[in-house]
Amino acid sequence: MGGGTAGTIALRPIGFVRRGADEQTKVIAVDPKFAEGLAKIEEQEYLWGLYWMHELPEEMRARLQAHPRGDRNRAKQGVFSLHSPFRPNPIGMTRVRLVRREGTRLIVEGLDAREGSPVLDIKSG
Amino acid sequence: MGGGTAGTIALRPIGFVRRGADEQTKVIAVDPKFAEGLAKIEEQEYLWGLYWMHELPEEMRARLQAHPRGDRNRAKQGVFSLHSPFRPNPIGMTRVRLVRREGTRLIVEGLDAREGSPVLDIKSG
């Protein structure tokens, strides 16, 4: 499964990150066709959000080392022991607090994704 | 970025899950072309492993509800508040303990991925 050519794996966004009503919150706007997957999600206080760092230029996927926390005073190390956005598959992973659900829109705190980022998955946190 | 047609996102495996020397361990065999990304990873005790549940039949991606922990005595709920493998993008996410590094092979404990699973990303845990 997973399709694609030459060993690639094809993912389809389940929704997108949207602006929140204030600076503390963001919205995970889930595609209504996946609404059934949200049943009882309001019982969770924390969720993991997996998203695609869509604004990262393609060439950054080839950078395999980065400064920890972007701090140039610290020596570079491999990206697989960091949460740097530079990595072959720029998947962001953030634990967020679910403030409330409004239909297929999840109002969350702590999501450090840019607006417009495709959301790949949501799991209990 | 991310390419693909019709809004799909194309990922390339960075390695594969392999059998460990004993029942407690598995190996994340990273493709040697990404070796630079492993620099200093041996300083981490815990890592997040993201992998693709490649053995899941394609039709399972359409199942949006499941029993919590697969327990049929519990009512079904939406997959986005579970860690069920049934989900539109079957990405597994496990926190593992790094036992040791052998070149581009990471010997880890606690990885519940099947052997042969494509590994999508590794992050500090």
gemmi code that builds the backbone of each chain (N, CA, C; Angstrom):
import gemmi

chains = {
    "A": [
        ("MET", (0.842, -1.201, 0.000), (0.000, 0.000, 0.000), (0.876, 1.250, 0.000)),
        ("GLY", (0.243, 2.390, -0.116), (0.995, 3.632, -0.051), (1.289, 4.170, -1.425)),
        ("GLY", (1.261, 3.295, -2.399), (1.350, 3.699, -3.804), (2.562, 4.527, -4.138)),
        ("GLY", (2.473, 5.229, -5.228), (3.568, 6.089, -5.658), (4.602, 5.300, -6.432)),
        ("THR", (5.535, 6.020, -6.994), (6.573, 5.379, -7.783), (7.875, 5.363, -7.003)),
        ("ALA", (8.744, 4.465, -7.382), (10.105, 4.418, -6.844), (10.147, 4.484, -5.326)),
        ("GLY", (9.256, 3.728, -4.681), (9.319, 3.642, -3.225), (8.795, 4.844, -2.480)),
        ("THR", (8.149, 5.783, -3.171), (7.600, 6.903, -2.423), (6.252, 6.506, -1.826)),
        ("ILE", (5.861, 7.248, -0.787), (4.622, 6.998, -0.057), (3.761, 8.236, -0.236)),
        ("ALA", (2.518, 8.031, -0.612), (1.645, 9.175, -0.895), (0.678, 9.414, 0.256)),
        ("LEU", (0.726, 10.612, 0.802), (-0.186, 10.994, 1.881), (-1.184, 12.024, 1.355)),
        ("ARG", (-2.386, 11.999, 1.935), (-3.389, 13.001, 1.584), (-3.705, 13.794, 2.846)),
        ("PRO", (-3.690, 15.113, 2.779), (-4.015, 15.901, 3.977), (-5.409, 15.550, 4.494)),
        ("ILE", (-5.551, 15.513, 5.818), (-6.889, 15.303, 6.404), (-7.512, 16.642, 6.779)),
        ("GLY", (-6.740, 17.714, 6.641), (-7.242, 19.041, 6.973), (-6.102, 20.035, 6.879)),
        ("PHE", (-6.353, 21.239, 7.375), (-5.347, 22.298, 7.300), (-5.336, 23.114, 8.588)),
        ("VAL", (-4.171, 23.688, 8.881), (-4.054, 24.577, 10.032), (-4.577, 25.955, 9.628)),
        ("ARG", (-5.471, 26.505, 10.454), (-6.031, 27.832, 10.182), (-5.805, 28.758, 11.382)),
        ("ARG", (-5.957, 30.049, 11.135), (-5.780, 31.068, 12.165), (-6.814, 30.884, 13.285)),
        ("GLY", (-6.400, 31.138, 14.525), (-7.340, 31.073, 15.644), (-7.941, 32.440, 15.919)),
        ("ALA", (-8.860, 32.486, 16.894), (-9.528, 33.747, 17.236), (-8.595, 34.670, 18.019)),
        ("ASP", (-7.544, 34.103, 18.599), (-6.565, 34.911, 19.337), (-5.177, 34.323, 19.109)),
        ("GLU", (-4.165, 34.969, 19.699), (-2.781, 34.550, 19.440), (-2.444, 33.191, 20.035)),
        ("GLN", (-3.162, 32.807, 21.076), (-2.829, 31.552, 21.769), (-3.347, 30.313, 21.042)),
        ("THR", (-4.353, 30.506, 20.227), (-4.999, 29.334, 19.643), (-4.822, 29.269, 18.128)),
        ("LYS", (-4.891, 28.053, 17.627), (-4.985, 27.820, 16.191), (-6.130, 26.838, 15.975)),
        ("VAL", (-6.525, 26.720, 14.728), (-7.631, 25.831, 14.385), (-7.095, 24.713, 13.496)),
        ("ILE", (-7.421, 23.478, 13.854), (-7.207, 22.369, 12.924), (-8.545, 22.155, 12.230)),
        ("ALA", (-8.615, 22.585, 10.984), (-9.866, 22.487, 10.211), (-9.827, 21.158, 9.467)),
        ("VAL", (-10.551, 20.172, 10.013), (-10.559, 18.831, 9.431), (-11.530, 18.804, 8.250)),
        ("ASP", (-11.120, 18.162, 7.182), (-11.983, 17.998, 6.003), (-13.263, 17.276, 6.445)),
        ("PRO", (-14.428, 17.872, 6.148), (-15.692, 17.267, 6.617), (-15.863, 15.806, 6.211)),
        ("LYS", (-15.182, 15.353, 5.164), (-15.347, 13.941, 4.790), (-14.731, 12.994, 5.825)),
        ("PHE", (-13.919, 13.537, 6.734), (-13.334, 12.728, 7.805), (-14.020, 12.970, 9.159)),
        ("ALA", (-15.200, 13.606, 9.134), (-15.894, 13.995, 10.375), (-16.093, 12.815, 11.327)),
        ("GLU", (-16.415, 11.659, 10.766), (-16.658, 10.471, 11.584), (-15.443, 10.117, 12.458)),
        ("GLY", (-14.277, 10.442, 11.994), (-13.042, 10.156, 12.725), (-12.852, 11.027, 13.952)),
        ("LEU", (-13.720, 12.039, 14.092), (-13.614, 12.955, 15.234), (-14.534, 12.563, 16.392)),
        ("ALA", (-15.334, 11.507, 16.213), (-16.307, 11.139, 17.256), (-15.636, 10.939, 18.609)),
        ("LYS", (-16.106, 11.640, 19.605), (-15.625, 11.592, 20.997), (-14.272, 12.271, 21.214)),
        ("ILE", (-13.762, 12.947, 20.212), (-12.445, 13.584, 20.378), (-12.499, 14.654, 21.465)),
        ("GLU", (-13.705, 15.216, 21.693), (-13.839, 16.278, 22.705), (-13.568, 15.766, 24.117)),
        ("GLU", (-13.496, 14.434, 24.293), (-13.164, 13.868, 25.613), (-11.665, 13.916, 25.902)),
        ("GLN", (-10.863, 14.230, 24.898), (-9.407, 14.298, 25.066), (-8.995, 15.704, 25.486)),
        ("GLU", (-8.029, 15.783, 26.395), (-7.497, 17.114, 26.702), (-6.283, 17.408, 25.809)),
        ("TYR", (-5.494, 16.371, 25.526), (-4.304, 16.574, 24.706), (-4.331, 15.679, 23.474)),
        ("LEU", (-3.813, 16.199, 22.402), (-3.746, 15.469, 21.134), (-2.367, 15.678, 20.522)),
        ("TRP", (-1.950, 14.731, 19.705), (-0.779, 14.940, 18.866), (-1.267, 15.387, 17.488)),
        ("GLY", (-0.679, 16.424, 17.001), (-0.957, 16.854, 15.636), (0.273, 16.610, 14.781)),
        ("LEU", (0.100, 15.900, 13.686), (1.189, 15.695, 12.717), (0.856, 16.529, 11.485)),
        ("TYR", (1.795, 17.325, 11.039), (1.512, 18.210, 9.907), (2.728, 18.276, 8.997)),
        ("TRP", (2.494, 18.794, 7.820), (3.542, 18.893, 6.805), (4.033, 20.333, 6.757)),
        ("MET", (5.359, 20.518, 6.871), (5.919, 21.881, 6.865), (6.012, 22.349, 5.422)),
        ("HIS", (4.881, 22.787, 4.920), (4.734, 23.010, 3.479), (5.506, 24.205, 2.955)),
        ("GLU", (5.890, 25.121, 3.850), (6.579, 26.326, 3.361), (8.085, 26.138, 3.260)),
        ("LEU", (8.564, 24.996, 3.721), (10.001, 24.747, 3.716), (10.462, 24.488, 2.272)),
        ("PRO", (11.463, 25.262, 1.809), (11.907, 25.031, 0.421), (12.440, 23.607, 0.255)),
        ("GLU", (12.173, 23.043, -0.893), (12.544, 21.656, -1.202), (14.016, 21.350, -0.874)),
        ("GLU", (14.916, 22.309, -1.149), (16.349, 22.022, -0.954), (16.698, 21.814, 0.529)),
        ("MET", (15.831, 22.319, 1.425), (16.103, 22.136, 2.854), (15.943, 20.674, 3.274)),
        ("ARG", (15.270, 19.895, 2.438), (15.114, 18.469, 2.760), (16.438, 17.736, 2.636)),
        ("ALA", (17.415, 18.365, 1.973), (18.724, 17.735, 1.804), (19.677, 18.101, 2.936)),
        ("ARG", (19.278, 19.037, 3.796), (20.166, 19.436, 4.907), (20.016, 18.435, 6.030)),
        ("LEU", (21.097, 17.772, 6.387), (21.019, 16.686, 7.366), (21.587, 17.072, 8.729)),
        ("GLN", (22.115, 18.306, 8.834), (22.618, 18.754, 10.129), (22.118, 20.167, 10.395)),
        ("ALA", (21.945, 20.484, 11.666), (21.446, 21.813, 12.044), (21.926, 22.142, 13.453)),
        ("HIS", (21.877, 23.432, 13.801), (22.212, 23.853, 15.162), (21.021, 23.531, 16.074)),
        ("PRO", (21.276, 22.935, 17.239), (20.174, 22.683, 18.181), (19.405, 23.976, 18.490)),
        ("ARG", (18.096, 23.924, 18.397), (17.194, 25.062, 18.620), (17.567, 26.280, 17.764)),
        ("GLY", (18.263, 26.038, 16.655), (18.640, 27.139, 15.765), (19.701, 28.058, 16.352)),
        ("ASP", (20.322, 27.639, 17.473), (21.302, 28.471, 18.179), (22.691, 28.270, 17.563)),
        ("ARG", (23.179, 29.313, 16.869), (24.453, 29.200, 16.149), (25.656, 29.061, 17.079)),
        ("ASN", (25.439, 29.300, 18.377), (26.536, 29.098, 19.334), (26.713, 27.629, 19.683)),
        ("ARG", (25.747, 26.833, 19.293), (25.852, 25.388, 19.571), (26.266, 24.670, 18.294)),
        ("ALA", (27.133, 23.674, 18.468), (27.643, 22.928, 17.308), (26.494, 22.217, 16.595)),
        ("LYS", (26.653, 22.089, 15.286), (25.647, 21.368, 14.507), (25.630, 19.895, 14.893)),
        ("GLN", (24.469, 19.300, 14.767), (24.374, 17.849, 14.926), (23.357, 17.303, 13.923)),
        ("GLY", (23.246, 16.002, 13.863), (22.333, 15.381, 12.902), (20.877, 15.720, 13.206)),
        ("VAL", (20.098, 15.906, 12.157), (18.702, 16.319, 12.358), (17.843, 15.235, 13.004)),
        ("PHE", (18.299, 13.970, 12.966), (17.469, 12.908, 13.539), (17.498, 12.881, 15.069)),
        ("SER", (18.360, 13.718, 15.672), (18.296, 13.855, 17.127), (17.828, 15.262, 17.510)),
        ("LEU", (17.150, 15.924, 16.581), (16.601, 17.263, 16.818), (15.134, 17.285, 16.390)),
        ("HIS", (14.461, 18.432, 16.658), (13.129, 18.667, 16.094), (13.201, 19.755, 15.020)),
        ("SER", (14.398, 20.009, 14.521), (14.600, 20.990, 13.447), (13.657, 20.724, 12.272)),
        ("PRO", (13.189, 21.795, 11.596), (12.369, 21.562, 10.396), (13.161, 20.984, 9.231)),
        ("PHE", (14.487, 21.106, 9.269), (15.300, 20.554, 8.182), (15.409, 19.053, 8.368)),
        ("ARG", (14.855, 18.293, 7.458), (14.897, 16.839, 7.540), (14.322, 16.296, 6.238)),
        ("PRO", (14.681, 15.061, 5.887), (14.256, 14.544, 4.586), (12.736, 14.551, 4.387)),
        ("ASN", (11.994, 14.223, 5.442), (10.527, 14.281, 5.383), (10.065, 15.268, 6.447)),
        ("PRO", (9.844, 16.528, 6.067), (9.557, 17.552, 7.085), (8.153, 17.442, 7.680)),
        ("ILE", (8.023, 16.430, 8.544), (6.779, 16.228, 9.288), (6.946, 16.898, 10.642)),
        ("GLY", (6.050, 17.802, 10.970), (6.045, 18.416, 12.292), (5.146, 17.608, 13.207)),
        ("MET", (5.518, 17.558, 14.483), (4.789, 16.732, 15.445), (4.664, 17.561, 16.706)),
        ("THR", (3.458, 17.935, 17.080), (3.265, 18.793, 18.248), (2.135, 18.265, 19.114)),
        ("ARG", (2.398, 18.264, 20.425), (1.344, 17.909, 21.381), (0.587, 19.195, 21.676)),
        ("VAL", (-0.720, 19.167, 21.475), (-1.530, 20.368, 21.637), (-2.625, 20.124, 22.670)),
        ("ARG", (-3.131, 21.214, 23.232), (-4.260, 21.109, 24.151), (-5.534, 21.414, 23.371)),
        ("LEU", (-6.511, 20.538, 23.468), (-7.782, 20.748, 22.771), (-8.657, 21.658, 23.631)),
        ("VAL", (-8.851, 22.865, 23.181), (-9.664, 23.834, 23.929), (-11.140, 23.503, 23.741)),
        ("ARG", (-11.538, 23.295, 22.506), (-12.906, 22.849, 22.216), (-13.011, 22.420, 20.764)),
        ("ARG", (-14.122, 21.754, 20.516), (-14.425, 21.325, 19.161), (-15.638, 22.097, 18.659)),
        ("GLU", (-15.557, 22.571, 17.444), (-16.707, 23.238, 16.807), (-16.959, 22.503, 15.505)),
        ("GLY", (-17.770, 21.464, 15.563), (-18.030, 20.661, 14.362), (-16.761, 19.948, 13.938)),
        ("THR", (-16.262, 20.242, 12.747), (-15.022, 19.602, 12.290), (-13.805, 20.508, 12.508)),
        ("ARG", (-13.995, 21.570, 13.294), (-12.881, 22.465, 13.605), (-12.447, 22.233, 15.052)),
        ("LEU", (-11.149, 21.967, 15.221), (-10.610, 21.766, 16.563), (-9.845, 23.021, 16.946)),
        ("ILE", (-10.258, 23.643, 18.045), (-9.574, 24.844, 18.531), (-8.503, 24.338, 19.497)),
        ("VAL", (-7.237, 24.619, 19.192), (-6.144, 24.049, 19.979), (-5.150, 25.117, 20.418)),
        ("GLU", (-4.463, 24.810, 21.513), (-3.380, 25.657, 22.013), (-2.062, 24.911, 21.868)),
        ("GLY", (-1.007, 25.635, 21.502), (0.327, 25.036, 21.496), (0.767, 24.465, 20.166)),
        ("LEU", (0.008, 24.691, 19.133), (0.377, 24.154, 17.815), (1.319, 25.139, 17.133)),
        ("ASP", (2.579, 24.723, 16.912), (3.541, 25.660, 16.335), (3.628, 25.539, 14.807)),
        ("ALA", (2.548, 25.129, 14.188), (2.529, 25.014, 12.727), (2.108, 26.331, 12.085)),
        ("ARG", (2.665, 26.594, 10.895), (2.236, 27.779, 10.150), (0.813, 27.589, 9.622)),
        ("GLU", (0.113, 28.703, 9.509), (-1.223, 28.653, 8.904), (-1.121, 28.118, 7.479)),
        ("GLY", (-2.054, 27.274, 7.134), (-2.046, 26.687, 5.793), (-1.357, 25.339, 5.736)),
        ("SER", (-0.679, 24.947, 6.813), (0.016, 23.648, 6.809), (-0.987, 22.507, 6.652)),
        ("PRO", (-0.703, 21.580, 5.743), (-1.554, 20.389, 5.646), (-1.395, 19.533, 6.906)),
        ("VAL", (-2.507, 19.088, 7.449), (-2.484, 18.205, 8.622), (-2.530, 16.767, 8.122)),
        ("LEU", (-1.614, 15.933, 8.635), (-1.490, 14.554, 8.162), (-2.219, 13.560, 9.065)),
        ("ASP", (-2.240, 13.851, 10.360), (-2.850, 12.906, 11.293), (-3.070, 13.600, 12.632)),
        ("ILE", (-4.006, 13.052, 13.397), (-4.284, 13.498, 14.764), (-4.415, 12.218, 15.585)),
        ("LYS", (-3.727, 12.191, 16.740), (-3.769, 11.019, 17.613), (-3.992, 11.474, 19.043)),
        ("SER", (-4.467, 10.580, 19.900), (-4.618, 10.948, 21.300), (-3.250, 11.268, 21.882)),
        ("GLY", (-3.240, 12.262, 22.772), (-1.970, 12.719, 23.345), (-1.834, 12.267, 24.760)),
    ],
    "B": [
        ("MET", (5.857, 22.898, -1.838), (6.730, 21.722, -1.869), (5.931, 20.464, -1.556)),
        ("GLY", (6.560, 19.331, -1.610), (5.891, 18.088, -1.273), (5.427, 17.372, -2.515)),
        ("GLY", (5.258, 18.095, -3.576), (4.997, 17.527, -4.892), (3.781, 16.635, -4.944)),
        ("GLY", (3.738, 15.813, -5.951), (2.615, 14.887, -6.119), (1.471, 15.572, -6.827)),
        ("THR", (0.477, 14.765, -7.170), (-0.682, 15.294, -7.881), (-1.850, 15.416, -6.925)),
        ("ALA", (-2.803, 16.258, -7.295), (-4.076, 16.370, -6.575), (-3.897, 16.527, -5.068)),
        ("GLY", (-2.934, 17.350, -4.673), (-2.782, 17.637, -3.256), (-2.138, 16.546, -2.441)),
        ("THR", (-1.594, 15.522, -3.087), (-0.920, 14.499, -2.288), (0.499, 14.964, -1.952)),
        ("ILE", (1.040, 14.363, -0.903), (2.365, 14.701, -0.400), (3.206, 13.443, -0.542)),
        ("ALA", (4.388, 13.583, -1.125), (5.220, 12.401, -1.382), (6.342, 12.310, -0.355)),
        ("LEU", (6.386, 11.202, 0.349), (7.457, 10.955, 1.312), (8.365, 9.862, 0.788)),
        ("ARG", (9.622, 9.942, 1.171), (10.578, 8.885, 0.812), (11.077, 8.270, 2.110)),
        ("PRO", (11.081, 6.950, 2.214), (11.583, 6.325, 3.447), (13.038, 6.735, 3.702)),
        ("ILE", (13.372, 6.936, 4.976), (14.776, 7.203, 5.326), (15.459, 5.916, 5.769)),
        ("GLY", (14.689, 4.858, 5.891), (15.251, 3.574, 6.311), (14.120, 2.590, 6.514)),
        ("PHE", (14.444, 1.449, 7.126), (13.447, 0.404, 7.331), (13.629, -0.240, 8.696)),
        ("VAL", (12.532, -0.759, 9.243), (12.596, -1.492, 10.508), (13.070, -2.912, 10.203)),
        ("ARG", (14.070, -3.360, 10.954), (14.601, -4.714, 10.782), (14.555, -5.466, 12.098)),
        ("ARG", (14.681, -6.791, 12.010), (14.678, -7.664, 13.169), (15.868, -7.361, 14.089)),
        ("GLY", (15.639, -7.426, 15.401), (16.728, -7.230, 16.348), (17.376, -8.551, 16.722)),
        ("ALA", (18.438, -8.480, 17.527), (19.156, -9.686, 17.929), (18.352, -10.491, 18.958)),
        ("ASP", (17.388, -9.840, 19.612), (16.536, -10.542, 20.579), (15.127, -9.974, 20.488)),
        ("GLU", (14.228, -10.523, 21.313), (12.813, -10.142, 21.206), (12.544, -8.704, 21.657)),
        ("GLN", (13.417, -8.196, 22.539), (13.174, -6.860, 23.100), (13.562, -5.737, 22.143)),
        ("THR", (14.437, -6.044, 21.216), (14.977, -4.955, 20.393), (14.573, -5.083, 18.925)),
        ("LYS", (14.564, -3.936, 18.275), (14.449, -3.897, 16.818), (15.547, -2.968, 16.315)),
        ("VAL", (15.739, -3.026, 15.012), (16.779, -2.197, 14.406), (16.116, -1.199, 13.464)),
        ("ILE", (16.475, 0.068, 13.601), (16.111, 1.047, 12.575), (17.336, 1.156, 11.676)),
        ("ALA", (17.225, 0.575, 10.504), (18.348, 0.567, 9.557), (18.190, 1.789, 8.656)),
        ("VAL", (18.971, 2.820, 8.955), (18.881, 4.079, 8.209), (19.667, 3.935, 6.906)),
        ("ASP", (19.099, 4.439, 5.838), (19.784, 4.439, 4.539), (21.115, 5.200, 4.691)),
        ("PRO", (22.241, 4.562, 4.309), (23.540, 5.219, 4.491), (23.642, 6.612, 3.871)),
        ("LYS", (22.806, 6.925, 2.902), (22.889, 8.277, 2.325), (22.421, 9.352, 3.304)),
        ("PHE", (21.758, 8.937, 4.396), (21.331, 9.894, 5.418), (22.212, 9.816, 6.675)),
        ("ALA", (23.365, 9.166, 6.569), (24.237, 8.934, 7.732), (24.567, 10.227, 8.482)),
        ("GLU", (24.786, 11.310, 7.734), (25.147, 12.591, 8.342), (24.069, 13.065, 9.332)),
        ("GLY", (22.834, 12.672, 9.078), (21.727, 13.065, 9.947), (21.733, 12.365, 11.290)),
        ("LEU", (22.619, 11.376, 11.441), (22.696, 10.619, 12.694), (23.778, 11.149, 13.640)),
        ("ALA", (24.531, 12.157, 13.206), (25.641, 12.655, 14.026), (25.170, 13.039, 15.426)),
        ("LYS", (25.801, 12.460, 16.439), (25.525, 12.699, 17.872), (24.230, 12.066, 18.358)),
        ("ILE", (23.578, 11.263, 17.536), (22.310, 10.671, 17.978), (22.535, 9.743, 19.172)),
        ("GLU", (23.763, 9.202, 19.304), (24.060, 8.286, 20.409), (23.999, 8.984, 21.766)),
        ("GLU", (23.932, 10.329, 21.765), (23.802, 11.063, 23.037), (22.359, 11.059, 23.551)),
        ("GLN", (21.421, 10.627, 22.722), (20.008, 10.605, 23.119), (19.674, 9.266, 23.766)),
        ("GLU", (18.860, 9.313, 24.820), (18.390, 8.044, 25.368), (17.062, 7.644, 24.716)),
        ("TYR", (16.218, 8.642, 24.433), (14.911, 8.346, 23.817), (14.760, 9.079, 22.483)),
        ("LEU", (14.096, 8.422, 21.577), (13.840, 8.983, 20.250), (12.379, 8.712, 19.882)),
        ("TRP", (11.846, 9.546, 19.006), (10.562, 9.247, 18.383), (10.846, 8.624, 17.019)),
        ("GLY", (10.195, 7.536, 16.771), (10.278, 6.927, 15.449), (8.934, 7.059, 14.753)),
        ("LEU", (8.938, 7.630, 13.570), (7.722, 7.704, 12.753), (7.875, 6.718, 11.608)),
        ("TYR", (6.887, 5.882, 11.419), (7.015, 4.860, 10.382), (5.682, 4.687, 9.671)),
        ("TRP", (5.738, 4.018, 8.548), (4.564, 3.801, 7.726), (4.082, 2.368, 7.935)),
        ("MET", (2.782, 2.219, 8.264), (2.248, 0.871, 8.515), (1.942, 0.228, 7.160)),
        ("HIS", (2.992, -0.296, 6.563), (2.936, -0.697, 5.149), (2.099, -1.948, 4.905)),
        ("GLU", (1.859, -2.738, 5.956), (1.121, -3.994, 5.737), (-0.386, -3.809, 5.834)),
        ("LEU", (-0.812, -2.600, 6.202), (-2.235, -2.348, 6.365), (-2.900, -2.278, 4.985)),
        ("PRO", (-3.945, -3.091, 4.780), (-4.598, -3.030, 3.463), (-5.163, -1.633, 3.189)),
        ("GLU", (-5.070, -1.240, 1.941), (-5.489, 0.099, 1.521), (-6.896, 0.465, 2.027)),
        ("GLU", (-7.824, -0.507, 2.017), (-9.207, -0.174, 2.390), (-9.334, 0.226, 3.864)),
        ("MET", (-8.345, -0.162, 4.683), (-8.400, 0.193, 6.102), (-8.194, 1.697, 6.312)),
        ("ARG", (-7.652, 2.360, 5.292), (-7.471, 3.808, 5.402), (-8.815, 4.534, 5.377)),
        ("ALA", (-9.867, 3.826, 4.956), (-11.196, 4.445, 4.896), (-11.974, 4.249, 6.199)),
        ("ARG", (-11.454, 3.422, 7.115), (-12.149, 3.187, 8.385), (-11.849, 4.322, 9.333)),
        ("LEU", (-12.875, 5.029, 9.740), (-12.667, 6.234, 10.547), (-13.031, 6.042, 12.013)),
        ("GLN", (-13.528, 4.834, 12.361), (-13.837, 4.555, 13.764), (-13.290, 3.181, 14.133)),
        ("ALA", (-12.941, 3.034, 15.396), (-12.378, 1.763, 15.861), (-12.648, 1.624, 17.356)),
        ("HIS", (-12.528, 0.387, 17.858), (-12.646, 0.145, 19.296), (-11.341, 0.571, 19.973)),
        ("PRO", (-11.429, 1.311, 21.084), (-10.200, 1.685, 21.804), (-9.376, 0.448, 22.163)),
        ("ARG", (-8.117, 0.476, 21.873), (-7.173, -0.631, 22.112), (-7.652, -1.947, 21.489)),
        ("GLY", (-8.505, -1.857, 20.481), (-8.995, -3.052, 19.796), (-9.943, -3.892, 20.652)),
        ("ASP", (-10.400, -3.319, 21.779), (-11.264, -4.050, 22.720), (-12.719, -3.911, 22.288)),
        ("ARG", (-13.292, -5.035, 21.805), (-14.654, -5.005, 21.272), (-15.708, -4.741, 22.346)),
        ("ASN", (-15.320, -4.801, 23.625), (-16.257, -4.469, 24.696), (-16.396, -2.960, 24.879)),
        ("ARG", (-15.507, -2.224, 24.238), (-15.581, -0.761, 24.354), (-16.192, -0.206, 23.069)),
        ("ALA", (-17.036, 0.806, 23.236), (-17.723, 1.399, 22.071), (-16.700, 2.003, 21.112)),
        ("LYS", (-17.027, 1.966, 19.834), (-16.158, 2.574, 18.827), (-16.088, 4.082, 19.013)),
        ("GLN", (-14.989, 4.637, 18.654), (-14.874, 6.096, 18.609), (-14.013, 6.486, 17.412)),
        ("GLY", (-13.931, 7.773, 17.172), (-13.183, 8.246, 16.010), (-11.696, 7.941, 16.128)),
        ("VAL", (-11.068, 7.627, 15.012), (-9.650, 7.228, 15.055), (-8.712, 8.377, 15.420)),
        ("PHE", (-9.181, 9.622, 15.285), (-8.283, 10.740, 15.591), (-8.089, 10.958, 17.092)),
        ("SER", (-8.845, 10.218, 17.923), (-8.568, 10.272, 19.365), (-8.043, 8.916, 19.849)),
        ("LEU", (-7.498, 8.141, 18.928), (-6.907, 6.837, 19.244), (-5.514, 6.749, 18.614)),
        ("HIS", (-4.813, 5.628, 18.917), (-3.574, 5.306, 18.204), (-3.793, 4.092, 17.296)),
        ("SER", (-5.043, 3.780, 17.024), (-5.389, 2.681, 16.114), (-4.629, 2.784, 14.785)),
        ("PRO", (-4.273, 1.635, 14.202), (-3.629, 1.711, 12.879), (-4.587, 2.148, 11.772)),
        ("PHE", (-5.900, 2.042, 12.022), (-6.863, 2.460, 11.004), (-6.944, 3.976, 11.005)),
        ("ARG", (-6.541, 4.593, 9.931), (-6.579, 6.052, 9.835), (-6.207, 6.413, 8.398)),
        ("PRO", (-6.630, 7.577, 7.958), (-6.405, 7.928, 6.544), (-4.922, 7.877, 6.137)),
        ("ASN", (-4.041, 8.331, 7.017), (-2.604, 8.244, 6.750), (-1.988, 7.396, 7.855)),
        ("PRO", (-1.809, 6.100, 7.614), (-1.365, 5.217, 8.709), (0.108, 5.392, 9.078)),
        ("ILE", (0.350, 6.506, 9.764), (1.688, 6.795, 10.285), (1.732, 6.304, 11.720)),
        ("GLY", (2.677, 5.435, 12.033), (2.893, 5.011, 13.406), (3.897, 5.927, 14.066)),
        ("MET", (3.714, 6.147, 15.357), (4.573, 7.080, 16.091), (4.889, 6.418, 17.414)),
        ("THR", (6.135, 6.077, 17.659), (6.497, 5.381, 18.897), (7.734, 6.005, 19.512)),
        ("ARG", (7.684, 6.185, 20.839), (8.861, 6.651, 21.563), (9.677, 5.414, 21.900)),
        ("VAL", (10.932, 5.401, 21.508), (11.770, 4.226, 21.706), (13.006, 4.598, 22.527)),
        ("ARG", (13.595, 3.573, 23.141), (14.852, 3.784, 23.858), (15.987, 3.361, 22.943)),
        ("LEU", (16.956, 4.246, 22.795), (18.109, 3.931, 21.953), (19.112, 3.130, 22.781)),
        ("VAL", (19.253, 1.866, 22.467), (20.177, 0.995, 23.205), (21.604, 1.288, 22.761)),
        ("ARG", (21.825, 1.326, 21.463), (23.132, 1.716, 20.932), (23.019, 1.943, 19.436)),
        ("ARG", (24.066, 2.579, 18.926), (24.170, 2.828, 17.488), (25.298, 1.986, 16.938)),
        ("GLU", (25.053, 1.357, 15.813), (26.112, 0.612, 15.115), (26.158, 1.155, 13.696)),
        ("GLY", (26.951, 2.188, 13.493), (27.015, 2.821, 12.172), (25.685, 3.495, 11.865)),
        ("THR", (25.039, 3.049, 10.800), (23.736, 3.638, 10.459), (22.577, 2.779, 10.971)),
        ("ARG", (22.879, 1.826, 11.839), (21.836, 0.985, 12.434), (21.610, 1.409, 13.877)),
        ("LEU", (20.361, 1.710, 14.204), (20.013, 2.075, 15.574), (19.322, 0.884, 16.215)),
        ("ILE", (19.903, 0.403, 17.321), (19.306, -0.705, 18.060), (18.384, -0.073, 19.093)),
        ("VAL", (17.085, -0.379, 19.021), (16.111, 0.307, 19.878), (15.199, -0.693, 20.583)),
        ("GLU", (14.686, -0.233, 21.725), (13.688, -0.996, 22.487), (12.360, -0.262, 22.439)),
        ("GLY", (11.271, -1.013, 22.339), (9.946, -0.398, 22.461), (9.300, -0.012, 21.144)),
        ("LEU", (9.903, -0.370, 20.032), (9.337, -0.009, 18.723), (8.314, -1.067, 18.321)),
        ("ASP", (7.039, -0.671, 18.242), (6.011, -1.660, 17.938), (5.694, -1.747, 16.443)),
        ("ALA", (6.670, -1.440, 15.612), (6.472, -1.510, 14.158), (6.822, -2.906, 13.652)),
        ("ARG", (6.123, -3.342, 12.606), (6.438, -4.606, 11.968), (7.762, -4.509, 11.219)),
        ("GLU", (8.445, -5.626, 11.131), (9.683, -5.659, 10.335), (9.358, -5.310, 8.885)),
        ("GLY", (10.217, -4.528, 8.293), (10.005, -4.111, 6.913), (9.296, -2.777, 6.776)),
        ("SER", (8.792, -2.240, 7.906), (8.087, -0.951, 7.817), (9.041, 0.155, 7.372)),
        ("PRO", (8.619, 0.962, 6.413), (9.430, 2.121, 6.036), (9.454, 3.140, 7.174)),
        ("VAL", (10.625, 3.639, 7.494), (10.763, 4.663, 8.534), (10.733, 6.025, 7.850)),
        ("LEU", (9.892, 6.922, 8.387), (9.695, 8.229, 7.762), (10.538, 9.318, 8.395)),
        ("ASP", (10.745, 9.200, 9.706), (11.479, 10.262, 10.405), (11.893, 9.742, 11.772)),
        ("ILE", (12.929, 10.364, 12.316), (13.401, 10.106, 13.676), (13.638, 11.471, 14.299)),
        ("LYS", (13.124, 11.652, 15.524), (13.289, 12.930, 16.222), (13.720, 12.661, 17.659)),
        ("SER", (14.320, 13.668, 18.311), (14.676, 13.478, 19.705), (13.407, 13.255, 20.508)),
        ("GLY", (13.520, 12.382, 21.513), (12.354, 12.027, 22.340), (12.407, 12.664, 23.690)),
    ],
}
model = gemmi.Model(1)
for chain_id, residues in chains.items():
    chain = gemmi.Chain(chain_id)
    for i, (resn, *xyz) in enumerate(residues, 1):
        res = gemmi.Residue()
        res.name, res.seqid = resn, gemmi.SeqId(i, " ")
        for name, pos in zip(("N", "CA", "C"), xyz):
            atom = gemmi.Atom()
            atom.name, atom.element = name, gemmi.Element(name[0])
            atom.pos, atom.b_iso = gemmi.Position(*pos), 0.0
            res.add_atom(atom)
        chain.add_residue(res)
    model.add_chain(chain)
structure = gemmi.Structure()
structure.add_model(model)
structure.setup_entities()
